[in-house]
Amino acid sequence: MNNIALIAGEGVLPVEIAKKLNKIQDKTLIIALRDDPEILRPYAGKLVRLKTPNFTRGIKEIKSFGSNELIMAGRISKKIIYRFPFAFDKIALKILKNSLRDDHSLLGSVVKVFEDENIKVIPYWQILPEFIAPDGILSKRKPDERELKDIEYAEKILRVTLPLSFGQSVCVADEAVVAVEAMEGTDMMIKRSGNLVRRGVLVKMMRKDQDMRYDLPTVGVKTLENMHEAGMTCLAVEAEKTLIMEPEKFFQLADKYKIAVIGVF
């Protein structure tokens, strides 16, 4: 096993990856771009906190630590592009100047920066294969006929939005679009949906050419809590391309809230 470094954004995913890396290698460099970096300290050989993306510092830390492979995981809000561009280093500013602002283009440009420095970006799903959503009914309660129709309708919407690099998730009620995910992220989109109609399904899928090394859709306990708060009753995720975080807690909560969960292709 090579010495794998981790760039950790917000959310549960980077924490789970840090835990696994701590088990399979002697030490891990963790570069944290999140508000609670100390949560990662128990799993880090070295913990570096960056308030904004600083590629010059990141590359220097990775090389000096002796890492030649990298996992990138977790949310880094795009709003920092608009609020704090003055805090970016020269490499980050060059990426913003030469890349489109959609997630697909930005992430691809970020990966190229590291790989041009001979730092290989590897898939995080290989570290957590047990979190990959399988096909079929995953919860005790099955989706009812109305929910299945809404899922089918949502898939049609996503086939249009995903190639345009937005709308990874959509909320649908009675075959009408309630909300489409944009820069705010899935959780905020669910809350927005709940403010409009207290019902419906959430469907989350992946762009066909999305890079599975660093950008898989993810759901977890917080997803279900927000759905329950918003009155939503069914969650459909793309099978074999979605991570379900803390799966034991997740399915216990799905059954408690009677939220149907299904993996679809």
N, C-alpha and C positions, 0 to 999 in steps of 0.2 A: 504494500500500500504506500503510495507516494504521500508526501506531506501536503495535504490539501488545505488551502486557505478558504475562509468564508467571508463574503461580504453580506452583512445581515441588515436587511431593512426591517420595517415594522411587521408585526403579526406573529402568529404562533409558529409558522413554518420554519423560520431561521432558528428558533429555539430547539425545535425537534431535530433539525439537521445538526446543530451544534452538539446535542446530546449524543447522537449516533457517531459523529466524528470523534468525540471524546472516548468512545468505546473501541473504535477500530484503528486509531492511530495514537502515537505517544503524546503529541501536542498539536494544538491547532491555533493558527493566527486567525482572530476574528476582528474584522473591521466593521464597526457598528455605525450605521446611519439611522438611528432610532432614538426616541426620547428616553428609553429605559435601558441603556447599554449594560448596566450592572446585572441584569437578569442573565446575561451571557457569561459573566465572569467565571462561574464554577466549571465551565466547559472549555475555557480558553487557556492555551499556553501563554498567549499574549493578547490583550484586548486593547484595540485602538478605537477611539471614538472620533468620528468626523461629523461635524454639524451640517456640512454641505458636501456634495461630491468633489473630491480632490484627487484626481487620477495620479498626479505627480507624487503625492504622498503615499497613495495606495500602492502604486507600483514599487516604490522604494521599500515600503514595509514588507511587501510580499517577497521581493527578491532577497532582502536582508535576512528574512526569517528562513529562507531556503526552500520556499514553496515553489512548485512548478505547475500546480493545478489549482483551479479556483472554482468554487461554487458561488453563484449569485442567487439570493433568495430574499423574499419579503418585499413589502411595498415601500417605494420611495415616491412620495407624492409629486406629480408633475407641477403642482402649484409653485414649487420652489423656483422653477424656471422663470415664472412671471414675477415672483415676489423678491427673490434674492439673487438675481443673475450677477450682481457685483461681487458676490462671495465665491464665485466659481474660479477654478484655476484655468490656465491657458488651454489645457487639453479639453476640459469640459466646454469652454467657450467655443473652441474649434468644432467640437461635435455639434453644438447648437447651431453654429453658423452653416455647417455643411450638410446637416441632416434634416429631414422632415421632422415635424414635432409629434407624429403618431408613435405609439409604443413600439410597434414593429421596427420602424426605422431607427429610433433612438437606441433601443436595446441592441440591435445589430451593430450599430456604430460603436457602442460601448464594448461589446465583445471583441470587435476588431482591434480596439486599442490594446487590450490585454494580450491578445494572441499575436499582435505585432511585436510584443515584448517577450514572446515565447512562454507566455503563461496560458496554459490550456484551460478553457472553460468547459466544465464537465456537467452532465445532467444530474440534477438533484434527486430526480425520481429513482435513480439507481441506488441512492442512499436509503430511501424510504419506500421500497417496493410494496410493503404491506399496507401503505396508505392509498394505493391506486384504486379508484372506484371500479368494480366489476360491472358487467352487464346484468340487466334484469332488476327485479324488485329487491330492494335492499332493506326495507323496513317491514314491520309486522303488518301495517295497514297498506293495502294496495291502492293505487290511484283509482278513483271512480271514473265513470264514463266521461263526465264533464271535464275532469282534470286531464284525462288522456287527450281529449279534443284540444284543450288549451296548450298542452305540450306540443302536439303536432303543429298547431298554429304558430307557436313561438319558434319552433325549428325553422319554419319558412321565413320568419322575420330575421332570424340570426344568419341564415344563408346569404341575406342581402347586406346586413350591417357588418358582419365580421370581416369580409374582404376589404371594407373601408376603414378598418382598424379602430372601430368603436363598437359598443354594444355587445360585449362578451356575455352579459346577462340581460335578460328581459323579464319583466313581470307582465303576465297576461291574465285577464279575467273575462270569462264568457267570450273567448275569441276576440278580444279587443286588447290592444297594447295599452298598458297602464303607465309603464315607465321603462326606459332604456338606459343602461349603464353608460356613463361617460367618464369624465375625469374624476368625479366624486367617489367612485368605487362602488362595489356591490352593496355594502352595508348602508351607505347613505341613500342609494337608489331604492333599497327595500323600504326604508323609513319614509321616503318620498311617496312610494306606492301606497303605503299604509295610510298616509294622510289623504289620499285620493279615494281609494276604495278598500275596504277591509276584507279582502278575499283574494283568491286567485292562486296562480302557480309561479314559481321562479324556475327559469331554465337557464343553465350556464353551459356554454360550449366554447370551443377553441377554433381559432382561425386555422384553415387547412395548412398554411405554410408557416404557422407559428413555430418557433424554435423550441423543441421540447427540452433543451438543456437548461432553460432559465425562466420560462414563462408559462408554466402549466396553470390552468384555472384551479382554484383552491376554495374549499368550503370547510366549515368547522362549526363548533358549538355556538359561536357568536352569530353565524348565519342563521341557525335554527332559532335562536333567541330573538333575533330581529324579525324573522318571519312570523313567529308566534305573536310578537307585539303588533305586527302589521296585519294580523288576521289571515295570513297565507297558509295554505293547507298542503301544498305539494312542492317537492323539489326534484327537478330532473337535471342530471349532470351527464356530461359526455363520458361514456365508459372508456376505461383504459387511457384517458387523457385528463383526468381530474384527480386531484389529491383530496382525500377526506382526512382532515386533521383530527387527532385524538379519537380514533374511530370507535372505541368502546364507549366513551362518554357521549359521542355524537349520536350513536344509534339508541342508546338509553334515553337520551333527550327527545329524539324523534318519536320514539314510542310513547313517551310521557305526553308529548304535545299532540300525538296522533297526526303527525306530519308524514305523509307518504313520501318515500325517497326511491328514486328509480335511476338506474344507469342506462343510457340510450346511446345508439350509434348514429 
